């Protein structure tokens, strides 16, 4: 046969058929990424804990490992050997899938003790078709029979639908191309493109509007927003608001009216065309933000150029990158 359809009970001819383990695995691997499955209502979440005697154990929970399921229903102690060397070592706790042995269970990958002034390295995971490790945690074991240090959570999470939970410095290492991650520390939704995680949505941006510092003698115009700025996205600034002279006089040409704060100053001069008032109508003028290395003016100053004596200007829609 060239085509196989499963998990049907019968073949197209009506004959009973068995679905092999390997085909179920392919189906589940495509549908569910490997990882610990968060439980509703804050139930058991399968993590490595320190026991009362200073050792480590795996708590109850459920996980998916390369299409196979594993459930832990009681606290399972980990076998962590003493470190008799004179240098510290890093150990790693994983759930290890052993296809030939038909098991998934907790396993400690013992690191190599450091020598001299070297820093102990975290041991690598094994990921082959026959043996596949899902990381749970790591710790440093002190030399000469020393104790287990702080347990660092390394869990990867699974999600039957939607994005998997992760952090920006501990992203899911077994996503397929197109897989989604929700970074709980940055509030970003990312997609894996096969080589890196690209940001799709950043829930922190655009962020809140912050007031701009106006030059003495200038104020907010009677219409429009207050002069302000915000991060439109990381590294990109957006301005808005209207500015006028406090005494009602026209805006001077080739002069600055406001200044952006240090973090919002571009690396090079940036320019745009902004709306302004001209003899009772609406015209335009050139607006510039001075770069961080500007000479002759202060970095971050908002400078205007015109030839028609406007009495107000609008910063609305002025967007620029700072990097």
C-alpha positions, 0 to 999 in steps of 0.5 A: 500500500502507498497510502495509510489512513488511521486510526480507522478500525477498518481498511477501505475494503472493510477488513479490521486493521491495527494501528501501529505505535509508530503511526500514532506517534507521528500523529501525536507529535504533529498535534502536541509539542513535547512538554509538561502539560499545565493542569487546570486550576493549578493542579500538579505540574510535574516539576523537580523539588528539593526534598527535606533531606536535601535531595531532589524528586519529581512531583506528580503531573503529566507530560508529552514526550515525542508523541508519548504520554507519561503520568507521575502520580506520586513523588519520585526521588531522583538518584543523584550520585555524590560528587567526589571530585574536587571541582563542582559539577552541573547535573540535569534532570530529564524525562527520558524516552527510551523507545527500545525499552518502551519506557519514559522515566526520570533520569539524571544526566551527571555533568563533568566536574570542573577542573582548576578555575574552569566553570562546570558546564551543563551536560547536553541532552540526548535527542535521537529517534530512540532516546529523547530527553525532555529537560526538567531542571538543573543544579550544581553539586558541590565538590567533595561530597557537597550538597545539591545547590539551587534547583533551576527550572528548565521545563518545556511546556506543551499545549494541545492548541495555541501557544506553548508557555516559555520565557525569553531566556528559556524558549521551547527547544523542540517546536516545529516550524510555525510553532507558537510560544507565549513568553510569560516574562515579556508578554510576547507571542513568537513564532519559530521559523526553523532557526529563531523565534520571531516576535508576532505580538508584543502585549507591552506595545504600544505602551503608555504616552509620556509627556514631552518636555516643552521649551520655556515659553511654549505650551499645548495648543487648545486643540489636539493631544498634549505633546507626548511620546511612547514606544510604538514597539521596541526601538521605535518612538511615536510622537503626538500632540500640538504645540504653540507659543504661550504668548500667541506669537508665531513659531520661530523658524529653525528653532526647537520647541520641545525635547525628547528624553534620553532613551527616545533620542535617535542615533542619527537625525530623523525628519518628517513633514508635520501639519501646522497652521498658516494664516488661518489655514493648514500647511506643513513644515519640516520637523527634525529630532536631533541625534544623540551626537548632534552638534550645535543643538542639544540631542533630542531637540525637536526643531521646526523649519518653515517659511509661512509664520505658523502659530501651532504645529502638530507632532501627530504621526511622527514615528522614528527608530532610535537604533 
